Amino acid sequence: MIFRTIVGIIASACVLLAPVKTEPQESKAFQLEYRDGTILTSNFADSKLGWTNVSELGQMTKQLIDVSRIESLTLTMEPASEQLAQTLKLINDLDSDDFFAREEAEKQLTKNGKRFRSLIERNSTLTTPDGIYRLGRILSSLKSGSQKQTGFALDILTLTDGTKLTGDAGSNDLQFITRGETVSVPRKRLAQITAGVADLKTRPRTRPVIETKLYHDHASFMENRNLKLVDFENKPDGTPLQSLDKNITGHFVPFGLKLGTEFPMGCVGVSGYNIKGGDKPVGGNSVCVYPSKTRSVKRFQGVMEITFCQPGKGSVPHGVNSFGLFLSRVNHSRDMLLQAYDSKGRLIGVCESNDEPCTFCGISSSVPIAKLRVLSNPWVLDSRRRLVKEKEAAYSKIADSDAVKVEKDAMKRQLDKARSNLKVDKDYAVDSIMYSAPVPVDSGRTDRHFLGRNGDVVPATAVRMFGPDRIEISARNVRQLTVSLDVANTVALKPVPKPLPKRLKNDSNWMAMLRDNSIVQWTPGTKLRSKTLQQELTRQDVVAIWPAGRPPRLPLAGDFERGNNVLVYPGCRVTTPEVVFDEKGFRWSDGDVLTEPLHEPGETKVDQRSDDFADSVAPRKSEFTFDASKLDEFELPTIWFAKPSGMIASEGCLRLDGGEMIVYSKGGLFELTSINAREATVTFGGNEVSIPTSRIISVVPPQE
């Protein structure tokens, strides 16, 4: 059976003391989220949790909490009792007979006292004039500085009845039972403990058709949708966001929302800019990309990345079916893009900014959106340069002719207009993000070596496969184990840990998506031949093709109602009844060009300069060469011969380097017959194909 030939990875927790075998207990399950992203399903070893309530004045009261009442526990790096004891010592040192002790105490309290300002303000134990004077100087400094932190860094305990307690869970290691073993976990390695077990079974039993819709009207997008609105005025706990707060990247994880950027040292923060949008739900704080966490210069530029997670658990990937936001930009239409990707990296939708200064961009999809990117349009400038060249050529011809002056002047105005459009607005701010409830996604994530159906996540430092059903794993939070696991509990595993190779552009090869969602690389020509499969593919098996090294772009809902084939370009789609191939490329006829409108229906156009651009994004000819090096990026299409679809529960897949993916199932186009330390073997067209495990990035087993 194939389920017995795929191996899984699971782990206990990192131990300071040797784990002791114990009988499994029927008790409430919790997920332990480590600070490095590891997540392990466990039970508390004891029925009670020692807890200390801490007041703003530093008063402490102890109690025992029944673990069955715990909903979640968020842990600080340092126990509150240690923080409190150190602060009280520094305050007392202000009265010290030692001058240097008083100096050091004042220095530390001035530098780190913001969190304990309430305690310092109400302290009345000092008796010496110098101590009282120093205390006043400290408070004056704290009041004049930034007030981003004015409370204790306390553990937060949420109970099942909704009660929230702030205090200290203690400085000792916490004891848990994981897979029948009692383990001791240092609290500093834990970020959060949450009741319940995730269920990451995500794929339907019948094959879904992927349909995507774009919106520029926020009212129609919001109609009949239950959406979460994040307006960046407050954090999830109700605390106001501060102007120019440079890093809010992880602030909204409790809402299942994660913000980021492609800048290595950058972040997403409050911009300090108030977006004005009339009757649109914007205003107050907006957010933008900061290229550096420490500097505000050159903000408003760069790629903003938006991803989703299980609410409160940043390491468990999720997706949404609907997403929208407001963009403020200052130049021309189509200068900004909102790109939506599914969990397989397919570009399922691109919404361009329209001619409104405050643009709404919304995308809905029948498959979950796993990632979004907000960026300046990388193709619009190339297409505008092409338009200028065409106008210059036309003007050159008419200028040398005997045409009347009126016609020359008209052509000159068109050329000047095209030249004035040769710039792209790279500055933008984002406000009022709205999205549907996050749902689990069929993740083949490669930064984790094991992802369990119950939400367990284990990053491995070493994995060794031996035999058909055994794996040896070493990890940062896991002692070395040899395990075998039923793949029904496995979402994805990465059998050979190694740096993920960059997906390099290959101008001579193309990718082909097959009717079962498999993706293979092929060499262009009249026949579709796969190097990995060492076989030829039939046109009946192929759903789409696109240049290697680029993500496939998906058509929109309704495109196939206008033609049997859809060519998806960065700025438009072309529908055509037929696509004909030869050795050098392909051609089509009777194509209809589809573009998104530049302004909202029934409203006056704002950006009149963009009238020519709708034509400039369309392909100038109805033939194409396979050699991508001879074309600009905006001229490279994804060609669809049928509607895109998703995987189903009975299918698994092998994700390979180079962007290839083999989808396997019993009776499917591919069947996986074995996998071991050296290779995986699949059957295709009655022939066996061997794939070295060194090429396998991850294994995603069937879900049933």
For each residue, the residues with C-beta under 8 A, 3 or more apart:
1: 4 5
2: 5 6 652 664 666 671 672 673 702
3: 6 486 487 488 701 702
4: 1 468 469
5: 1 2 468 469 672 673 674 675
6: 2 3 487 490 493 652 672 675 699 701
7: 465 468 469 470 471 484 485 487 493 495 675
8: 450 452 471 483 484 485 486 487 489 490 493
9: 449 450 458 460 463 471 473 483 485 490 493
10: 179 450 452 456 458 481 483 485 489
11: 38 40 178 450 456 458 473 475 477 478 481
12: 15 19 40 178 179 181 183 478 479 481
13: 32 40 42 176 178 183 185 477 478
14: 183 185 186 189 476 477 478 479
15: 12 18 19 183 184 185 479
16: 173 184 186
17: 173 184
18: 15
19: 12 15 181 182 183 184 479
20: 181 182
21: 180 181 182
22: 25 45 177 180 181 182
23: 180
24: 177 180
25: 22 43 177
26:
27: 43 44 47 67 68
28: 43 44 67 68 70 195
29: 41 42 43 195 196 197
30: 41 42 43 44 70 176 193 194 195 196
31: 39 40 41 42 193 194 196 197 198 313 455 456
32: 13 38 39 40 41 42 176 185 190 193
33: 37 38 39 190 191 192 193 194 313 314 315
34: 37 38 39 40 189 190 191 477
35: 188 189 190 191
36: 189 459 476 477
37: 33 34 314 315 448 457 459
38: 11 32 33 34 315 457 458 459 475 476 477 478
39: 31 32 33 34 313 315 316 455 456 457
40: 11 12 13 31 32 34 178 456 458 477
41: 29 30 31 32 178 197 452 454 455 456
42: 13 29 30 31 32 176 177 178 183
43: 25 27 28 29 30 176 177 178
44: 27 28 30 47 49 67 174 175 176 177
45: 22 175 176 177 182
46: 49 67 175
47: 27 44 66 67 68
48: 64 65 66 67
49: 44 46 64 65 66 67 70 73 169
50: 62 64 65 169 170
51: 62 63 64 65 157 165 167 168 169 170
52: 60 61 62 63 80 81 167 168 169 170
53: 60 61 62 63 165 166 167
54: 58 59 60 80 81 84 152 154 166 167 168
55: 58 59 60
56: 118 119 122 151 152
57: 118 119 122
58: 54 55 84 87 88 119
59: 54 55
60: 52 53 54 55 81 84 167 168
61: 52 53
62: 50 51 52 53
63: 51 52 53
64: 48 49 50 51
65: 48 49 50 51 69 70 157 159
66: 47 48 49 69 70
67: 27 28 44 46 47 48 49 70
68: 27 28 47 160
69: 65 66 159 160 161
70: 28 30 49 65 66 67 73 157 158 159 160 193 195
71: 158 159 160 194 195
72: 156 157 158 192 193 194 195 312
73: 49 70 155 156 157 158 169 192 193 194
74: 155 156 191 192
75: 155 169 187 190 191 192 193
76: 79 80 83 153 154 155
77: 153 188
78: 82 83 153 188
79: 76 82 83 155 168 169 170 171 187
80: 52 54 76 83 84 152 153 154 155 167 168
81: 52 54 60 84 85 168 170 171
82: 78 79 85 86 171
83: 76 78 79 80 86 87 115 116 152 153
84: 54 58 60 80 81 87 88 116 119 152
85: 81 82 88 89
86: 82 83 89 90
87: 58 83 84 90 91 109 113 116 119 120
88: 58 84 85 91 92 119
89: 85 86 92 93
90: 86 87 93 94 105 108 109
91: 87 88 94 105 109 119 120 123 125 126 135
92: 88 89 95 96 125
93: 89 90 96 101 102 104 105
94: 90 91 102 105 106 109 126 128 130 131 134 135
95: 92 102 125 126 127 128 131
96: 92 93 101 102 105
97:
98: 101 102
99: 102 103
100: 103 104
101: 93 96 98 104 105
102: 93 94 95 96 98 99 105 106 130 131 134
103: 99 100 106 107
104: 93 100 101 107 108
105: 90 91 93 94 96 101 102 108 109 134
106: 94 102 103 109 110 134 137 138
107: 103 104 110 111
108: 90 104 105 111 112 113
109: 87 90 91 94 105 106 112 113 116 120 138
110: 106 107 113 137 138 141 142
111: 107 108
112: 108 109 115
113: 87 108 109 110 116 117 120 138 142
114: 117 142 145 146 147 148 149 150
115: 83 112 149 150 151 152 153
116: 83 84 87 109 113 119 120 152
117: 113 114 120 121 139 142 150
118: 56 57 121 122 150 151
119: 56 57 58 84 87 88 91 116 122 123 152
120: 87 91 109 113 116 117 123 135 138 139 142
121: 117 118 139
122: 56 57 118 119
123: 91 119 120 126 135
124:
125: 91 92 95
126: 91 94 95 123 131 132 135
127: 95 131 132
128: 94 95 131 132
129: 132 133
130: 94 102 133 134
131: 94 95 102 126 127 128 134 135
132: 126 127 128 129 135 136
133: 129 130 136 137
134: 94 102 105 106 130 131 137 138
135: 91 94 120 123 126 131 132 138 139
136: 132 133 139 140
137: 106 110 133 134 140 141
138: 106 109 110 113 120 134 135 141 142
139: 117 120 121 135 136 142 143
140: 136 137 143 144
141: 110 137 138 144 145
142: 110 113 114 117 120 138 139 145
143: 139 140
144: 140 141
145: 114 141 142
146: 114 242
147: 114 150
148: 114 242 245
149: 114 115
150: 114 115 117 118 147
151: 56 115 118 154
152: 54 56 80 83 84 115 116 119 166
153: 76 77 78 80 83 115
154: 54 76 80 151 166 167 168
155: 73 74 75 76 79 80 166 167 168 169
156: 72 73 74 164 165 166
157: 51 65 70 72 73 164 165 166 167 169
158: 70 71 72 73 162 163 164 165
159: 65 69 70 71 162 163 164 165
160: 68 69 70 71 195
161: 69
162: 158 159
163: 158 159
164: 156 157 158 159
165: 51 53 156 157 158 159
166: 53 54 152 154 155 156 157
167: 51 52 53 54 60 80 154 155 157
168: 51 52 54 60 79 80 81 154 155
169: 49 50 51 52 73 75 79 155 157 174 187
170: 50 51 52 79 81 187
171: 79 81 82 187
172: 187
173: 16 17 184 185 186 187
174: 44 169 184 185 187 190
175: 44 45 46 182 183 184 185
176: 13 30 32 42 43 44 45 182 183 185
177: 22 24 25 42 43 44 45 180 181 182 183
178: 11 12 13 40 41 42 43 181 183
179: 10 12
180: 21 22 23 24 177
181: 12 19 20 21 22 177 178
182: 19 20 21 22 45 175 176 177
183: 12 13 14 15 19 42 175 176 177 178
184: 15 16 17 19 173 174 175
185: 13 14 15 32 173 174 175 176 189 190
186: 14 16 173 189 190
187: 75 79 169 170 171 172 173 174 190
188: 35 77 78
189: 14 34 35 36 185 186 477
190: 32 33 34 35 75 174 185 186 187 193
191: 33 34 35 74 75
192: 33 72 73 74 75 312 313
193: 30 31 32 33 70 72 73 75 190
194: 30 31 33 71 72 73 312 313
195: 28 29 30 70 71 72 160
196: 29 30 31
197: 29 31 41 454 455
198: 31 310 313 316 440 453 454 455
199: 440 453 454 455
200: 316 440 443 451 452 453 454 455 491
201: 440 453 649 703
202: 368 439 440 441 442 703
203: 442 646 647 648 649 651 703
204: 207 208 646 648 649
205: 648 649 650 704
206: 648
207: 204 645 646 647 648
208: 204 366 367 645 646 648
209: 366 643 644 645
210: 342 348 365 366 367 554 643 644 645 646
211: 365 366 556 557 643
212: 340 348 349 363 364 365 366 554 555 556 557
213: 349 363 364 365 556 557
214: 349 350 351 361 362 363 556 596
215: 218 220 221 324 351 360 361 362 363 364
216: 351 354 356 359 360 361 362 596 597 600
217: 220 221 360 600 601
218: 215 221 222 280 281 324 326 360 362
219: 222 223
220: 215 217 223
221: 215 217 218 225 322 324 360 362 364 434
222: 218 219 225 227 324 434
223: 219 220
224:
225: 221 222 322 436
226: 436 437
227: 222 322 324 434 435 436
228: 255 256 257 434 435 436 437
229: 281 432 433 434
230: 252 255 257 432 433 434
231: 281 282 284 285 431 432
232: 241 248 270 284 285 286 287 431 432 433
233: 240 241 284 285
234: 238 239 240 241
235: 238 239 240 241 251 252
236: 251 252 254 255
237: 254
238: 234 235
239: 234 235
240: 233 234 235
241: 232 233 234 235 245 248 251 270 285
242: 146 148 245 270
243: 270 272 285
244: 269 270 271 272 296
245: 148 241 242 248 269 270
246: 267 269 270 290 293 294 296
247: 267 268 269 290 293
248: 232 241 245 251 252 259 267 268 269 270 287
249: 258 259 260 267 268
250: 253 258 314
251: 235 236 241 248 259
252: 230 235 236 248 255 256 257 258 259
253: 250 256 257 258 309 311 312 313 314
254: 236 237 311 312
255: 228 230 236 252 311
256: 228 252 253 308 309 310 311 312 318 437 438
257: 228 230 252 253 306 308 309 433 435
258: 249 250 252 253 306 307 308 309 314
259: 248 249 251 252 268 287 304 305 306
260: 249 267 268 304 305 306 307
261: 266 267 268 289 290 291 302 303 304 305
262: 266 302 303 305
263: 266 267 289 290 291 292 302
264:
265: 291 292 293
266: 261 262 263 289 290 291 292 293 302
267: 246 247 248 249 260 261 263 289 290 293
268: 247 248 249 259 260 261 287 288 289 290 304
269: 244 245 246 247 248 287 288 290 299
270: 232 241 242 243 244 245 246 248 285 286 287
271: 244 285 286 287 288 299 300 429
272: 243 244 296
273: 286 288 300 328 429
274: 283 284 285 286
275: 282 283 286 326 328 358 429 431
276: 282 283 357 358
277: 280 281 282 283 326 328 358
278: 358
279:
280: 218 277 326 358 360 432
281: 218 229 231 277 326 432
282: 231 275 276 277 286 326 328 358 431 432
283: 274 275 276 277 431
284: 231 232 233 274 431
285: 231 232 233 241 243 270 271 274 431
286: 232 270 271 273 274 275 282 328 429 430 431
287: 232 248 259 268 269 270 271 429 430 431
288: 268 269 271 273 299 300 304 428 429 430
289: 261 263 266 267 268 299 300 301 302 303 304
290: 246 247 261 263 266 267 268 269 293 295 296 299
291: 261 263 265 266 295 297 298 299 301 302
292: 263 265 266 295
293: 246 247 265 266 267 290
294: 246
295: 290 291 292 298
296: 244 246 272 290 299
297: 291
298: 291 295 301
299: 269 271 288 289 290 291 296
300: 271 273 288 289 426 427 428 429
301: 289 291 298 376 426 427 428
302: 261 262 263 266 289 291 375
303: 261 262 289 373 374 375
304: 259 260 261 268 288 289 373 374 375 430
305: 259 260 261 262 371 372 373
306: 257 258 259 260 323 371 372 373 374 433
307: 258 260 317 370 371 372
308: 256 257 258 317 318 319 320 369 370 435 438
309: 253 256 257 258 313 314 315 316 317 318 438
310: 198 256 313 316 318 438 440 455
311: 253 254 255 256 438
312: 72 192 194 253 254 256
313: 31 33 39 192 194 198 253 309 310 316 455
314: 33 37 250 253 258 309
315: 33 37 38 39 309 448 457
316: 39 198 200 309 310 313 440 455 457
317: 307 308 309 343 370 440 441 443 445
318: 256 308 309 310 368 370 438 439 440 441
319: 308 342 343 367 368 369 370 438 439 440 441
320: 308 323 368 369 435 436 437 438 439
321: 364 365 366 367 368 369 436 439
322: 221 225 227 362 363 364 365 434 435 436
323: 306 320 340 362 363 364 369 372 433 434 435 436
324: 215 218 221 222 227 360 361 362 363 433 434 435
325: 338 360 361 362 374 430 431 432 433 434
326: 218 275 277 280 281 282 358 359 360 361 430 431 432
327: 336 338 353 358 359 360 361 374 428 429 430
328: 273 275 277 282 286 357 358 359 428 429 430 431
329: 335 336 353 357 359 425 427 428
330: 357 425 427
331: 335 423 424 425
332: 335 355 421 423 424 425 607 609 610 613
333: 352 353 354 355 598 599 607 610 613
334: 352 353 354 377 380 571 598 610 613 617
335: 329 331 332 353 376 377 380 424 425
336: 327 329 352 353 359 361 374 375 376 377 425 428
337: 350 351 352 353 373 374 375 376 377 378
338: 325 327 350 351 361 363 372 373 374
339: 347 349 350 372 373 374 375
340: 212 323 347 348 349 350 351 363 365 369 371 372
341: 345 346 347 348 369 370 371 372 373 551
342: 210 319 345 346 348 365 367 368 369 370 441
343: 317 319 368 370 441 442 443 444
344: 442 444 517 661
345: 341 342 551
346: 341 342 551 552 554 644
347: 339 340 341 350 551 552 553 554
348: 210 212 340 341 342 363 365 367 369 554
349: 212 213 214 339 340 363 365 369 554 556
350: 214 337 338 339 340 347 553 570
351: 214 215 216 337 338 340 361 362 363 596
352: 333 334 336 337 361 377 571 596
353: 327 329 333 334 335 336 337 356 359 361
354: 216 333 334 359 596 597 598 599 600
355: 332 333 598 599 605 606 607 610
356: 216 353 359 360 599 600 606
357: 276 328 329 330 606
358: 275 276 277 278 280 282 326 327 328
359: 216 326 327 328 329 336 353 354 356
360: 215 216 217 218 221 280 324 325 326 327 356
361: 214 215 216 324 325 326 327 336 338 351 352 353
362: 214 215 216 218 221 322 323 324 325 351
363: 212 213 214 215 322 323 324 338 340 348 349 351 369 372
364: 212 213 215 221 321 322 323
365: 210 211 212 213 321 322 340 342 348 349 368 369
366: 208 209 210 211 212 321
367: 208 210 319 321 342 348 646
368: 202 318 319 320 321 342 343 365 439 441
369: 308 319 320 321 323 340 341 342 348 349 363 365 372
370: 307 308 317 318 319 341 342 343 441 443
371: 305 306 307 340 341
372: 305 306 307 323 338 339 340 341 363 369
373: 303 304 305 306 337 338 339 341
374: 303 304 306 325 327 336 337 338 339 428 430
375: 302 303 304 336 337 339 378
376: 301 335 336 337 424 425 426 428
377: 334 335 336 337 352 380 381 424
378: 337 375 381 570 633
379: 382 383 570 571 617 632 633 634
380: 334 335 377 383 384 424 571 613 617 634
381: 377 378 384 385 422 423 424
382: 379 385 386 632 633 634
383: 379 380 386 387 571 613 616 617 634
384: 380 381 387 388 418 421 422 613 616
385: 381 382 388 389 422
386: 382 383 389 390 616 620 632
387: 383 384 390 391 418 421 612 613 615 616
388: 384 385 391 392 415 418 419 422
389: 385 386 392 393
390: 386 387 393 394
391: 387 388 394 395 411 414 415 418
392: 388 389 395 396 415
393: 389 390 396 397
394: 390 391 397 398 411 415
395: 391 392 398 399 408 411 412 414 415
396: 392 393 399 400
397: 393 394 400 401
398: 394 395 401 403 407 408 411
399: 395 396 408 411
400: 396 397
401: 397 398
402:
403: 398 407 408
404: 407 408
405: 408 409
406: 409 410
407: 398 403 404 410 411
408: 395 398 399 403 404 405 411 412
409: 405 406 412 413
410: 406 407 413 414
411: 391 394 395 398 399 407 408 414 415
412: 395 408 409 415 416
413: 409 410 416 417
414: 391 395 410 411 417 418 612
415: 388 391 392 394 395 411 412 418 419
416: 412 413 419 420
417: 413 414 420 421 609 612
418: 384 387 388 391 414 415 421 422 612
419: 388 415 416 422
420: 416 417 609
421: 332 384 387 417 418 609 610 612 613
422: 381 384 385 388 418 419
423: 331 332 381
424: 331 332 335 376 377 380 381
425: 329 330 331 332 335 336 376 428
426: 300 301 376
427: 300 301 329 330
428: 288 300 301 327 328 329 336 374 376 425
429: 271 273 275 286 287 288 300 327 328
430: 286 287 288 304 325 326 327 328 374 433
431: 231 232 275 282 283 284 285 286 287 325 326 328
432: 229 230 231 232 280 281 282 325 326
433: 229 230 232 257 306 323 324 325 430
434: 221 222 227 228 229 230 322 323 324 325
435: 227 228 257 308 320 322 323 324 438
436: 225 226 227 228 320 321 322 323
437: 226 228 256 320
438: 256 308 309 310 311 318 319 320 435
439: 202 318 319 320 321 368
440: 198 199 200 201 202 310 316 317 318 319
441: 202 317 318 319 342 343 368 370
442: 202 203 343 344 491 647 700
443: 200 317 343 370 451 491 492
444: 343 344 492 653 655 697 698 700
445: 317 448 451 492 698
446: 494 500 655 697 698
447: 459
448: 37 315 445 451 457 458 459 492 494
449: 9 458 459 460 463 473 475 493 494 497
450: 8 9 10 11 456 457 458 460 473 490 492 493 494
451: 200 443 445 448 456 457 490 491 492 493
452: 8 10 41 200 455 456 457 489 490 491
453: 198 199 200 201 488 489 490 491 703
454: 41 197 198 199 200 489
455: 31 39 41 197 198 199 200 310 313 316 452
456: 10 11 31 39 40 41 450 451 452
457: 37 38 39 315 316 448 450 451 452
458: 9 10 11 38 40 448 449 450 473 475 477 478
459: 36 37 38 447 448 449 475 476
460: 9 449 450 463 473 474 475 478 494 497
461: 474 475 476 497
462: 472 473 474 497
463: 9 449 460 471 472 473 474 494 495 496 497
464: 471 472 473 677
465: 7 470 471 495 496 676 677 693
466: 470 471 472 677
467: 470 676 677
468: 4 5 7 674 675 676
469: 4 5 7 484
470: 7 465 466 467 482 483 484
471: 7 8 9 463 464 465 466 482 483 484 495
472: 462 463 464 466 480 481 482
473: 9 11 449 450 458 460 462 463 464 478 480 481 483
474: 460 461 462 463 478 479 480
475: 11 38 449 458 459 460 461 478
476: 14 36 38 459 461
477: 11 13 14 34 36 38 40 189 458
478: 11 12 13 14 38 458 460 473 474 475 481
479: 12 14 15 19 474
480: 472 473 474
481: 10 11 12 472 473 478
482: 470 471 472
483: 8 9 10 470 471 473
484: 7 8 469 470 471
485: 7 8 9 10 489 490
486: 3 8 489 490
487: 3 6 7 8 490 701 702
488: 3 453 701 703 704
489: 8 10 452 453 454 485 486
490: 6 8 9 450 451 452 453 485 486 487 493 701
491: 200 442 443 451 452 453 700 701
492: 443 444 445 448 450 451 698 699 700
493: 6 7 8 9 449 450 451 490 698 699
494: 446 448 449 450 460 463 497 696 697 698 699
495: 7 463 465 471 675 693 696 699
496: 463 465 693 694 696
497: 449 460 461 462 463 494
498: 694
499:
500: 446 657 697
501: 504 657 658
502:
503: 549 658 659
504: 501 549
505: 547 548 549 550 628
506: 509 521 547 548 549
507: 547 627 628 629
508: 523 524 626 627
509: 506 521 522 523 524 547 548
510: 521 522 523 524 545 546 547 548 626
511: 519 520 521 522 545 546 547 548 552 659 660
512: 519 520 521 522 528 530 537 542 544 545
513: 517 518 519 542 543 544 545 552 644
514: 517 518 519 520 537 541 542 543 663 669
515: 540 541 542 543 642 669
516: 651 663 665 668 669 670
517: 344 513 514 645 646 647 651 653 661 663
518: 513 514 653 661 662 663 669 670
519: 511 512 513 514 659 660 661
520: 511 512 514 530 532 533 537 660 662
521: 506 509 510 511 512 530 531 532 548 658 659 660
522: 509 510 511 512 528 529 530 531 537 545
523: 508 509 510 529 531
524: 508 509 510 583 585 626
525: 529 583
526: 581 582 583
527: 536
528: 512 522 536 537 538 539 542
529: 522 523 525 535 536 537
530: 512 520 521 522 533 534 535 536 537
531: 521 522 523 534
532: 520 521 656 660 689 691
533: 520 530 537 684 689
534: 530 531 689
535: 529 530 684 685 687 689
536: 527 528 529 530
537: 512 514 520 522 528 529 530 533 541 542
538: 528 541 542
539: 528 542 641
540: 515
541: 514 515 537 538 669
542: 512 513 514 515 528 537 538 539 545 641
543: 513 514 515 640 641 642 644 645
544: 512 513 552 638 639 640 641 642 644
545: 510 511 512 513 522 542 638 639
546: 510 511 550 552 553 636 637 638 639
547: 505 506 507 509 510 511 550 628 636
548: 505 506 509 510 511 521 658 659
549: 503 504 505 506 659
550: 505 546 547 636
551: 341 345 346 347
552: 346 347 511 513 544 546 638
553: 347 350 546 568 569 570 637 638
554: 210 212 346 347 348 349 568 638 640 644
555: 212 559 560 566 568 573 640 643 644
556: 211 212 213 214 349 559 573 594
557: 211 212 213
558: 561 562
559: 555 556 562 563 566 573 575 594
560: 555 563 564 566 575 640 642 643
561: 558
562: 558 559 575 592 594
563: 559 560 566 575 576 577 591 592
564: 560 576 577 578 641
565: 575 576 577 578 579 588 639 640 641
566: 555 559 560 563 573 574 575 576 639 640
567: 573 574 575 576 579 588 591 619 637 638 639 640
568: 553 554 555 573 637 638 639 640
569: 553 572 573 574 617 619 634 635 636 637
570: 350 378 379 553 617 633 634 636
571: 334 352 379 380 383 595 617 618 634
572: 569 593 594 595 617 618 619
573: 555 556 559 566 567 568 569 593 594
574: 566 567 569 588 591 592 593 594 618 619 637
575: 559 560 562 563 565 566 567 591 592 594
576: 563 564 565 566 567 579 588 589 590 591 592 622
577: 563 564 565 589 590
578: 564 565 588 589
579: 565 567 576 586 587 588 639 641
580: 586 587 588
581: 526 585 586
582: 526 585 586 587
583: 524 525 526
584: 625 626 627
585: 524 581 582 623 624 625 626 627
586: 579 580 581 582 623 624 626 639
587: 579 580 582 622 623 624
588: 565 567 574 576 578 579 580 591 622 623
589: 576 577 578 622
590: 576 577
591: 563 567 574 575 576 588 622
592: 562 563 574 575 576
593: 572 573 574 618 619
594: 556 559 562 572 573 574 575
595: 571 572 614 617 618
596: 214 216 351 352 354
597: 216 354 600 601
598: 333 334 354 355 605 607 610 613 614
599: 333 354 355 356 603 604 605 606 607
600: 216 217 354 356 597 603
601: 217 597
602:
603: 599 600
604: 599
605: 355 598 599 608
606: 355 356 357 599
607: 332 333 355 598 599 610
608: 605 611
609: 332 417 420 421
610: 332 333 334 355 421 598 607 613 614
611: 608 614
612: 387 414 417 418 421 615 616
613: 332 333 334 380 383 384 387 421 598 610 616 617
614: 595 598 610 611 617 618
615: 387 612 618
616: 383 384 386 387 612 613
617: 334 379 380 383 569 570 571 572 595 613 614 634
618: 571 572 574 593 595 614 615
619: 567 569 572 574 593 622 624 635 637
620: 386
621:
622: 576 587 588 589 591 619
623: 585 586 587 588
624: 585 586 587 619 637
625: 584 585 630 631
626: 508 510 524 584 585 586
627: 507 508 584 585 630 631
628: 505 507 547 631 636
629: 507
630: 625 627
631: 625 627 628 635 636
632: 379 382 386 635 636
633: 378 379 382 570 636
634: 379 380 382 383 569 570 571 617
635: 569 619 631 632
636: 546 547 550 569 570 628 631 632 633
637: 546 553 567 568 569 574 619 624
638: 544 545 546 552 553 554 567 568
639: 544 545 546 565 566 567 568 579 586
640: 543 544 554 555 560 565 566 567 568 643 644
641: 539 542 543 544 564 565 579
642: 515 543 544 560
643: 209 210 211 555 560 640
644: 209 210 346 513 543 544 554 555 640
645: 207 208 209 210 517 543
646: 203 204 207 208 210 367 517
647: 203 207 442 517 651 653 663
648: 203 204 205 206 207 208 651 665
649: 201 203 204 205 702 703 704
650: 205 665 666 702 703 704
651: 203 516 517 647 648 663 664 665 668 702
652: 2 6 663 664 665 672 699 700 701 702
653: 444 517 518 647 661 662 663 664 699 700
654: 661 662 664 672 680 682 691 696 698 699 700
655: 444 446 660 661 696 697 698 699 700
656: 532 659 660 661 662 691 695 696 697
657: 500 501 660 695 697
658: 501 503 521 548 695
659: 503 511 519 521 548 549 656
660: 511 519 520 521 532 655 656 657
661: 344 517 518 519 653 654 655 656
662: 518 520 653 654 656 670 672 682 691
663: 514 516 517 518 647 651 652 653 668 669 670
664: 2 651 652 653 654 668 670 671 672 682
665: 516 648 650 651 652 668 670 671 702
666: 2 650 671
667: 671
668: 516 651 663 664 665 671
669: 514 515 516 518 541 663 684
670: 516 518 662 663 664 665 682 683 684
671: 2 664 665 666 667 668 682 683
672: 2 5 6 652 654 662 664 675 680 681 682
673: 2 5 681 682 683 688
674: 5 468 680 681
675: 5 6 7 468 495 672 679 680 681 693 699
676: 465 467 468 679 680 693
677: 464 465 466 467 693
678: 692 693
679: 675 676 690 691 692 693
680: 654 672 674 675 676 690 691 693 696
681: 672 673 674 675 688 689 690 691
682: 654 662 664 670 671 672 673 688 689 691
683: 670 671 673 686 687 688 689
684: 533 535 669 670 687 689
685: 535
686: 683
687: 535 683 684
688: 673 681 682 683
689: 532 533 534 535 681 682 683 684
690: 679 680 681
691: 532 654 656 662 679 680 681 682 695 696
692: 678 679 695 696
693: 465 495 496 675 676 677 678 679 680 696
694: 496 498
695: 656 657 658 691 692
696: 494 495 496 654 655 656 680 691 692 693 699
697: 444 446 494 500 655 656 657
698: 444 445 446 492 493 494 654 655
699: 6 492 493 494 495 652 653 654 655 675 696
700: 442 444 491 492 652 653 654 655
701: 3 6 487 488 490 491 652
702: 2 3 487 649 650 651 652 665
703: 201 202 203 453 488 649 650
704: 205 488 649 650
